Amino acid sequence: MGDPPTRPIESVAWMERNLNSSVSAVYIDDEKIISGDWDGMMICWSREGDKLWVSDLGDRIIGIRFSEKKSMLWCIAGREAFGIDYDNGTIKWRIECDGSTDLLELDGEKRAWLVSSVYDIELNDFIESTISLIDSDGEVVYRHILDERPWTIQPISVGRSVFGLGRPRGGFLELIESKGSLKENYEAGLDAPVLCGSNSKPFFMGQTNGVVLKIHDDGDLSTSQFQEFETTIVNLENSGNGVIVCLEDQRIVAINEVGSIFSETKVRGNPEIVKLISDDGHFWASTSTDSGSILNLINEEKGIVVEIIAESRIRDLANAKGITVVGLDDGRVIAIEQEMLRRRIEDSQNQENDGDEHRLEMREKLRSLRK
């Protein structure tokens, strides 16, 4: 089939904005685009690109979540968690955590699960983590302290969540709110640390030993493997009933709902982020390279549609309602309008086809002259 077409990211940008430092988190919904950087600045634009508000959180913004009824943004930055007014960016409340904040997922409409961890420089490892359940006023409802750092949160139902654990235990931990406390269940998960997980149902987890685990639809923990590879699972994304998996050996693999591999794509660079675009089999996969990143648009059946080249590392991806937002290490926030990208790819292919036809016509004329 030949090599896929390549495009510089600037040539497919529908909107480009700049932050003062490296972008650390991006978010988009049907109304707004929001981005945060390593200095703690959060900027909100309309989907048309107009700046709406700016908020200073003081430290690297790690995660942004939005309550379903659009009442508040939940954010984590540095050692703190924040409640942000969605309309004007005002900080409603802030709480300091034990160690640096790592993960954030909503627990229904009015609460959120928060993971923070303490890192020991001399030991070169995490020595303690805290899982907190906080409410919409910034009050801590429960705290659970453990030795491992959780790397994923899978919110099964209100008051019930699963956390994928790193060393030393690995496996996954379930916390259930019950009678004024948190009840704990633990599964070894084939005795390996968990590196990544999906945050929508059905939930999947990827382990360092190459095993993909699936949590049953009813939330029951399962130690049976969904699929197994000979290399580490770097990242994964729920694709409906199946899952898309990024592997350390530069493969992007699509797995169906029964655990069978039905497509496999080799990419250039080291896979880092995968993000589903739609239910028609298209998704993004970003890879890091020596000179920046490649944003691959991939079709599950046809492979790479286009490679979008960025001369800076991609730090985060988000998409909603036909627009994908890319956060770059050089401080740029680039929005790609997917329909415009499709038209440009088709126009380019048509031009290439026209060029091929013209070259064939010229060859025929040359042949006729030699007769």
HELIX and SHEET records of a PDB file:
HELIX    1   1 ILE A    9  VAL A   12  5                                   4    
HELIX    2   2 GLN A  338  ARG A  370  1                                  33    
SHEET    1   A 5 THR A   6  PRO A   8  0                                        
SHEET    2   A 5 GLY A 303  ALA A 310  1                                        
SHEET    3   A 5 GLY A 292  ASN A 299 -1                                        
SHEET    4   A 5 HIS A 282  THR A 289 -1                                        
SHEET    5   A 5 ASN A 270  LEU A 276 -1                                        
SHEET    1   B 4 MET A  15  ASN A  18  0                                        
SHEET    2   B 4 ARG A 332  GLU A 337 -1                                        
SHEET    3   B 4 ILE A 323  LEU A 328 -1                                        
SHEET    4   B 4 ILE A 314  ALA A 320 -1                                        
SHEET    1   C 4 VAL A  23  ILE A  28  0                                        
SHEET    2   C 4 LYS A  32  ASP A  37 -1                                        
SHEET    3   C 4 MET A  41  SER A  46 -1                                        
SHEET    4   C 4 LYS A  51  ASP A  56 -1                                        
SHEET    1   D 4 ILE A  61  PHE A  66  0                                        
SHEET    2   D 4 LEU A  73  ALA A  77 -1                                        
SHEET    3   D 4 GLU A  80  ILE A  84 -1                                        
SHEET    4   D 4 ILE A  91  GLU A  96 -1                                        
SHEET    1   E 4 SER A 100  ASP A 107  0                                        
SHEET    2   E 4 ARG A 111  ASP A 120 -1                                        
SHEET    3   E 4 ASP A 125  ASP A 135 -1                                        
SHEET    4   E 4 VAL A 140  LEU A 146 -1                                        
SHEET    1   F 4 PRO A 150  SER A 157  0                                        
SHEET    2   F 4 ARG A 160  LEU A 165 -1                                        
SHEET    3   F 4 PHE A 172  SER A 178 -1                                        
SHEET    4   F 4 SER A 181  GLU A 187 -1                                        
SHEET    1   G 4 VAL A 194  GLY A 197  0                                        
SHEET    2   G 4 PHE A 204  GLN A 207 -1                                        
SHEET    3   G 4 VAL A 211  LYS A 214 -1                                        
SHEET    4   G 4 GLN A 225  GLU A 228 -1                                        
SHEET    1   H 4 ILE A 233  ASN A 238  0                                        
SHEET    2   H 4 VAL A 243  LEU A 247 -1                                        
SHEET    3   H 4 ARG A 251  ILE A 255 -1                                        
SHEET    4   H 4 ILE A 261  LYS A 266 -1                                        
END                                                                             
